[in-house]
Amino acid sequence: MEKTKETLGVLRHSTSHIMAQAVQKLFPSAKLAIGPAVENGFYYDFDLTDGHAFTEDDLVKIEEEMKNIVKQNLTFEKVYVEDVDKQIAEFKAEGEIYKAELLEEHRNDNPTLYITKDKDGNALFNDLCAGPHLPNTSYIKANAFKLLKVAGAYWRGNSKNKMLQRIYATAFWNKEDLAEYLNFLAEAEKRDHRKLGAKLDLFSVRDEIGGGLVLWHPNLAVVREEIENYWRSEHRKRGYVIVHTPQIAKSKLWELSGHIDHYRENMFFIQKENEDDEQYIVKPMNCPFHILIYQANRHSYRSLPLRMAELGTVYRKEKSGALSGLTRVQGFTQDDAHIFCTPEQLVDEINAIIDFVADTMKIFDMKFEVELSTRPESYVGDLKNWELAEAGLKEAMDKRGMEYEINEGDGAFYGPKIDFKVKDAIGRTWQCATIQLDFNLPERFEIKYQDKDGQLKTPVMLHRVVFGSMERFHGILIEHYAGAFPTWLAPVQVAIVPISNEKHADFAEKVYKQMRDAGIRVKLDDRSESMNYKIRESLQDKKIPYVCVIGDKEIESNSVAVRARAIGQVGTMGIDEFISTIKNEIETRANKSFAKKD
C-alpha cells in the first residue's frame, strides 16, 4: 500500500478499531461510540457502564493488548447491513446503544460493518463503520502507535448528553515517524502558552470574571503595546483611517445586519429592566459600526477606496469546554478593517492586503498557507453576487501566482473569504489573517457612492484582519518564541546585575538610568542573591534577552560585561556602544539578537 496522507488516515482508522477491540476485551462493560481518524491521529469514545475511569496504567495495558492483536494478522472484512432493523435489535441486545442510534440515522445510506476475523474466519470484533480499512493488521506496526491521553467528551458533543471517555492516540507507518511526532508533542508541551503565561507572569483568566475573559498582566501588556504601535503606524502608512466604536448597540442594528438570524447563539444579550426597554446587544462584530461611519458622508468614486481600521473589542459566546487560554476566548480585540471600494479596485485592494499580511508575518519569521473558503449552506445575499465575490478572490490570487487550497462551504454567512494559516517555529499552522468579501451588508444598509457616470452604485466591502485577534495572536507568539520574545517585544530587554551591591550598586544605578532614558526596558537586579543565580534566572527563567554585569573592571572602563540569552557570554562593551547596538536591534524589529550565532 502506497504510504500517502490518505492511506495514513486509513492506517489510523484501522488502528482505532484495534484499540476498541482491545478495550472491550480488557473492559467488558465498555460500549462503543465513535472512533474516527483525525489530523494527527485518532480517538475513540467509550461508555464504561460499570463506572470505571481510565487511568494511565490502563492505557499501558490497552497498548499491550493492541500489540497482541496486531500480531495475530487479523483481516478487516467489510459487510453490508442487509436487515437494518435486525442489526439495530442486535446492537441494543448487546447494550451498544450508540451503534444502534447511529445505524438508525444512517439506515438509508447503505450502512456497513467492519469485522476483524482470525485466520480461521472467526469474527472477533465488529463496528458500524463506512471505512475504508487496511486489508489486515500486518500493516499496523506494534512499535509505531501510541495512546496519548484520556479526556471527557459528551456524546455528539452535546452537553445534555452523557459524558463519555475519549482515548486519544496516534499511529504511523514506522517507529521513526512516531518518535519524531512524540518529540514534536514534547516540544509543543514545553511551549504551551498557558503554562508559560503563568511562569512568565503574562496573563490570567479568573473564575471571578468568567471563562474566556483575559487579564493582561504588565509583561504581556508591554508586548501588546509594541504590536499595537506597529499596527497603528503601518495602517497609516498604507492609507487607512483609524476609528473607534461602541461596545453595545440596539438589537435593531443586528437585525439589519443579519447577525440575529445567523449568529444569535454566539451573541450576548443585555437583560432589560422593563418590558418597554429597547433590547441592547454586546457587539460580536465591528462591521455594522464601520458601515454607519461610511454612511455619515457622501462618497464618490474619487474618494474610494476608503480603508477603515479599528482595534475593536468584541464578545462572542462560546461553550465553556471550547475555551482555552488566549487562543479560544469570549472577549477579544480584533485588528479589524473594512475597505469600501469599486468593483474595478477590488483585485488591487485584495493584493494590497496580501502584501500587508506577508510583510507583517515576515517580521515574526512566520510563513503561511492560504485557503479560499466558499459559500456555506446557510448564507445571505444573492447567489450571483456570491459567484462574483468568489471569482474576485480567485482572480487576485491567480494573478500573483499564489498557491491556495479551496475549502468548500466554509465561508462566512455573508461572503467568501481567504484564510491565512501561519506556521510557527515547530511547524504548526494557526488561523490568523483573513480577507472576507461582502456584497451583502452594503446592500442591506443601502450604502452608495456616486460613480463617474453620475449614477449611485453599491460599493464592494472587504472585511480584513491581519493578526486575527490580539488574544489569539499573542498566544501563538508565546508558543512560537517559547516565551523568549525577540528584544523589540521582550517585556524586559536588559537586566543589570552588579557583582557586589556594596561596591558596584551606585554605578549600576547610573547605567540603569542611562539605558532607561534611552528608551530601553531595563531592570536593575540589586537583590542580595548571588550573581550567578541572578544571571541564570534572568536569561533562562525570565527569558530576558541581555544581562549586563558590572564589577570593578566595568566601572574603570565605563563598560558592561554582556551576556546574551542566545549564546551566553558576549564580552565587554562600552555603555554607549551597547545602547546604540541594542537600540538598532529594537528599531529594526530584528528576530535575532545581535549576539545570535547563525
N, C-alpha and C positions, 0 to 999 in steps of 0.2 A: 504494500500500500504506500503510495506516494505521501511523503510527510509534508503537508501543507497546513496553512492556518485552518482550513476547513476540516481536514482529517484530524487535526489536533482536537478540534471540538468533538468529533466522533469518539476519539480515544477517551476524552474526559467524560462524555455522556455514558459510555460503556463502563468506565471505572466507577461512576456514580451508582450504577446498578450492582456492581460487585460490592460496593460499600453497603448498600441497602441489604443485600443478601447476608453479608457478614453481621450487620446489626441485628437482623431478625433471628439469626442463629444464636447469637450471644444474649439477646434480649427478646425473648419470645413475646413479650407484651407490646413490642413496637409495631405501630401501624404506620403505613407509608402515606406521605402526601405527594410532594413533587420533588424532582431531583434533576434540574437542568444543568447543562454546561453553561458557564458564564465566561466573561472576558479572560480571566486569568486562572480559571479552574472550574470547580463545580461545587454544588451544595446539594444536600438532601434534607427535607423536613420530616421529622418523626414525631409521632404522638406515643409516648411511653405511658400506657394506660395504668401501669402499676405505680406511677408517681415517681419513678427513678429519674434522677437528673444526671446527665452525662458528666463525667469528670475527665481530667487529663489522663488518668490511668486507664479509663475506658477507651479513650482514643488510641492508646498504645495497643490495647487488646484487639480493638477493631482492625487496626492496621495489620497486626499479625495474622488475624483470621482472613483478611483480604489476600495476603500473600499466600496462604494455604489454598485459597480458592483459585487464584490465577494459575498456580502450579498444576491444577487438575486439567488444564487445557479444555475448559468447558466451551461449548458452542453457544452463540446467540441465535435464536430462531424467531423469525417474525411470523405471527399468526393473526389472521383477520378474525375479528369477533363476529361470528355469523348470527348468533342469537344474543342480542344486547340485553334483553330482559333476563335471560337465564344467567348471563355473566354478572349483571348487577346483583342478582339474588345471591350468587356465589360470593361475591365481594362482601356483601352485607353479612352473610353467614360466617365469614372469616373475620368479621369486625373491621374490614377495610372500608370504612365509611367514606374516606376521602377519594379512594379509587372509584367507588360507586357514584359519588357526586360528579366526578369528572367524566365518567363514562356516560352518565345521563345527559350531560351538557353536549357531549360530542357523539351522541348516538347516530346522527345523520352525516358524520364526517368519515365514514368507512373506518372506524377505530381499529387499532391493532394492539396486540400484546407482544412483548418481547420476553422470551423464555430462555433461561440458561439450562442447558442439558449436559449430562455427563457423556462419556464415550459409549455407554450402553443405551443412550437415548432417554434416560430418566430425567424428568423435569425437576429441577432443584429450586427454581425461583422464577416468578413472573411479575411483570409490572405493566400497567397500561402505559403505552408509550408509542409515539409516532416514529421514533428512530431518527436517523439510521444508527446502526451499531457496527462494531467490528465483527468479522466472521467468528472469531473465538478469542479466548483470554490469553493466548500466547503472545498477542501483540502488546499486552499490558505487562510492563517490567516491574517486578516486585521492589526494585530499588529506585523506581522513578515516580512514585506517588507519595503524597504526604497529607495527613489530616492536620488541619491548621488550628481550628478553634471551634467552639460551640457558642451559639448565640440564640436568643429568643426570636421567634418570628410568628406573627399571627397568621392563621390560615387565610389565604387570599389577601394578605396584607391589610386586613380589616380588624381594627381594634375591638370590634364587637364579637369577633370570632375567638376560638380557643387559641391560647398561646402554645405553639409547638416548639420543638428543639431543632435547631438547624446546625448541621455539621458542615463547616466549610473545609474544602480540600482542594488539592491541585494534582495534576498528573502531566508528565511529559514523556517523550519517546525514549529518553535516556537519562541516566543519573546525572550527567554533566549539566544538562539543561535544568534539571531540578535543583541542583546545587547552586547554579547561577541565580535562579529565581529566589531561593531561600536567602541567599546573600543580599539580593535586592530588597526583600522584605525586611531583613535586619537593618539595612541602611535606611529604609523608609521609616521604620520604627524609631530609629535614632533621631530622625528629622521631624518627627511628629510635632506639629506646631502647637498642639495643646500642651504637651509636656514641656517644650521649650518656652512656651508662653508663661508657665509657672516658674520655671527655673530662672529665666532671664527677666522676670517681673515685667512682662509685656502687656498682658490683658487678663481680664477675668470675666466670667459670666456667673451671676449670683442668683440664687433662688428667690431672694427678696425682691429682685427686679423682674425676673421672668426669663424663661428659656429663649436663647437666640437673641438676647439684647446685651450688647457688649460694653464693658467698661474698658476704655483705652487708658492704660497706665502711662506715666510720663515717658518711659523708654520708647514704647511703640508710637506714642503721640508725636515724638520727635521724627520718627521715620515717616509718619503720615504727613507731617508738616513739610518735609523736604519733597515728598512726592506731589503734594498739592501745589507747592511753589513751582515745580516743574510743569505741572498740568496747566496752571493759570498762564504762565509765561508762554508756553508752547501754543496754547489756544489763541492767545492774542497775536502771536507771530503768524498763525495760519488763518487769520481773518475771522475769528469767532467773536461774538459779543457774549459776555457773561451775565447771567440773570440770577435772581433768587425768587422762589415761590413759596406759598404757604404749605403747612403740614396737613391741613384738613380742607375739605370743600363739601358743599351741599351734594346730596345724593343725585340731584338732577344733572350735575356735571358728568357723573359717572354713568348715568343713564344715557346721556347724549353720546358719550364716547363709546358705549357698548360694553364697558367693563362689568357692569352689574349683571348683564346677561351672560357673559362669557368668563368672568373671573371672580364671581361672587364668593365662592368658597375660600378664596385666598385674601379676602378683604376684612378689615376691622371696622365695624360699625360703632359709632359713638352712641351710647344709650341716651335716649330722650327723657327729659324730666317730665314733660307733659305731652299728651297725645297730639296737641296742636303744634308742638315744636317741629321745626324742619329737621329732617334727618341729615346728619353730617357723617362723613366717612374719612378715616385717616388715609392719606394718599398712598396708593400702591404704585403709582406711576407719576412721572413728571410731565409726560407729553401733553395732556389736555391744557395744562397751565401755559406751556410754551405756545400752543396754538392761540390761546387767548391773548398772549402778548403780541403775536403776529397780527391778530385781528384789530389791535388798538390803533393801527396806522394803515393807510392805503399803500399799496405796493404796485410798482410797475415792473416790467421785465428787466429794466435797468437796475433796480435795487436788489435783484436776485443774482446769485444765491444769498439767502440770509442764513447764517450759521449761528445758532443759539446754543449756549452751553451752560450747564449748572452742575455743581456738586450737590445734588438733591437727595435728601434722606427720605426713604420710603419704608413702608411697613407692609409685610405680606405674611399672612397666617400660614404656619407650617405645622404639621404633626410633630409632636414632641420627639418621637423616635427618629425623625429625619434630621433633627438639629445636631450640628457638630462644630464645636469651636468657632472659628471665624469663617469657615468655608460653607456653612449652611446655617443661616440666621433668620430672624424675623424682622429686624430693623437694620437697614444698611444704607450706605450712601453710594449712589451711582454717579460715575463721572459721565453724566448724561449729556447728549447733544442732539439737537434736531435741526436738520437742514431743509429749508424750503427752496426749491429750485424749479426751473422749467424742464420739460422733458429733454430738451436739447443739452442741458447742462448735466444731466443725470450721470452719465458714464464718467465724465471728468470728476464729478464730486465723489463717486464711489472710489475711483482710483486715488484721489487725494486722501481719502480715509485709509485706504490700504497702505499708502505711504506713511501716514501718521502712525498706524499700528506697527509697521515694520521698523520705523525709526525708534519708536518707544521701546519695543521689545529688545532691540539691539543694545540699548543702554543696560538692560538687565542680563545680557548674554543669553537670551532665550530665542529659540527658533519656534516656528509654528506650522501647523497644518490647517487646511481650510475645508469647510463643508458648506454646501449650499442646501438649505432646508426649504422644502417646497410646501405647497398648500396642504393644511391638515383637513381632516374630515369635518371638523367644526370650524367654520370660517365666516367672516362677514365681508360684504362688498361684492362687486361684480366680477364674474369669472373672467371676463375679457381683461379687466384690469390686473387680475392675478397673473394671467398669462403674460401680459406686458411687463409686469414687475419682475417675474422670474427671468424673462428674456433679457431685461436690462442688467440684472446682476450677472448673468452668464456672459453677456457681451463685454462687460467691464473686465471680468477675469480672463476671458479668452483673449482679449486684445493685448493684455500684458503677458500672455503665455503662462498664466498661473495654473498650477495643478490643484485640483479640488475634487472632492467626492460629493455625490448628491445624496442627501438624506431625505428620502421621500416622506412627505406628510408630517414633517417635524417643524414647519414654520409656525410663527405666531398666528393667532386667530385673525389678525388684521393685515398680515403681509408676509412674504417670503423673507429669508434672511441668509446672510453669510456669517458663519461662526468661525472664529479663530481659536484653535486649540494649541496653547503654548506648551513647549516641552521644557521641563525643569532639568536640574543638574543630573538627575539619575534617570532621565528618560520618560518620566510620567507626563501624560498630557492633561491639561486643565482648560476648561472653557473660560475664556476671558472676554476678549473683544467680540463685538458683533455689529453687523450692519443690517438693519431691517428696513425694507422698502414698503411704504404705506400709501396706497391710493385711497384707502377707506376713510381715515379720520379727516383729511381735508374736505372730503365730500360731506361727511356727517356734520362738520362745523361750518360748512359752506364758505371756506376761505378762498379768496380770489387774488389775482394780480391782473394788471392791465397789460396785455401783450402788445407787440409793436404794431399790430393791425387795429389796435383800439378796443379789441374785444376783451371781456372779463373771462379769465380762464382759471381753472383749479391747479394750484402748484402740486408738484410731486413732493412728498415728505419722506425724509430719511431719518430713522431712529439710529443712534450710534453710541456705543461706549468703547473706550479703549482698554481700560482696566477691568471693566465689568462692574464690580463693586469694590469699594475701598477695603471692606472687611475681607472678602474672599481673596482679593489680590494680595493683601498683607499676609494672610495665612499661607498662600502659595509662596510668597517671598521668604517667609521664615523657613519653610521647608527647602526651598531652592538653595538658600545660603546656609542651611543647617544652623540658623541663628547667628552666623558670623557675617553680619552685613558689611558690604564694602564701606570704605571710610566715609564717603559722602552721605551715607544713610545711617551710619553707626550712631546709636544714642550717645555714647561717649567715644570720642575719637582718639583721645590720648589720655593716659594715666601717668601722672608724675609721681615717682617714688624716691624720696630721699633715703639714702643709706642709713643715716643717723638723724633722728629728729632733733637732737640737741645741736649737732654741728651743721646740718645741711637744710634744716626746715626753712630758714629765712630766705635762702637763695631759691629754694624750691617754690616758695610762695611768690617770689618775684617772677620766676619763669611761668608759673601758673597764670598770673595776671597778664603777662605779656601775650601768652597764647590765647587767653580768653578775649583780650582786647582785639586780637587779630581775627576773631570770629570762629575760633576752633572750639569745639565742645570738649572741654578738658576737665579732668578731675585730679585733685591733689589728695594722694593717699598718704596721710601722715599718721596713720594708726600705729600702735605700738607692736604690731605683728612683725615677723621677720621680713627682710627684703625679698628673699626668695619666695616666701608664701604669697606676698602681695603681687609679685610679678606673675607667678603661676595663676593666681586667682583672676587677675586682670586679663591675661591673654587666653587662658584655657576655659575658665569657668564663665567669666563675664563677656568673653569674646571681644574685648576692646582691641582695635587694630594695632595700636602702638603703646609701648611703655617707655618713658624717658626716665632713666635712673640718674640720680645726682649724688656725687660724692666729692671728695677733695679735688680730684683732677678736673672734674667738670667745672667746679667753681673757679679754679685757677685759669682755665682756658675759655671760660664763658661758653660752655658747650653742654650737650646732654649725651648720655650713652643710650643709644636707641636699640630697643628690641621690638621685633615685629611678630604679630600673631602668625604670619605666613611662614617665616623661616627661623625665627629666634633672633640671635644677635646680629645686628646690622653694623654697629660700630659707632664711633663718636662723631657727632656733627655739631657745627656751630648752631646756636639757637636760631639766629636769623635764617640760616640755610635750611634748617629743619622746618621752620614755619613756612618758608617760601615753597618748599618741596611738597609739604602736605596740603597747603592751600591749592596748589596746582592740581593735585590728585582729587581734591574735593570739587574744585570748579569744573574739571573736565568729566566729573562723574565716572571716574575710572572704576572698572570692576575689579581690577587687580591693584594691590598696593604697590608703591614704588619699590618696595623691598621684595616683591614676589618674584621667585625664580620661575622661568618658563619650563 
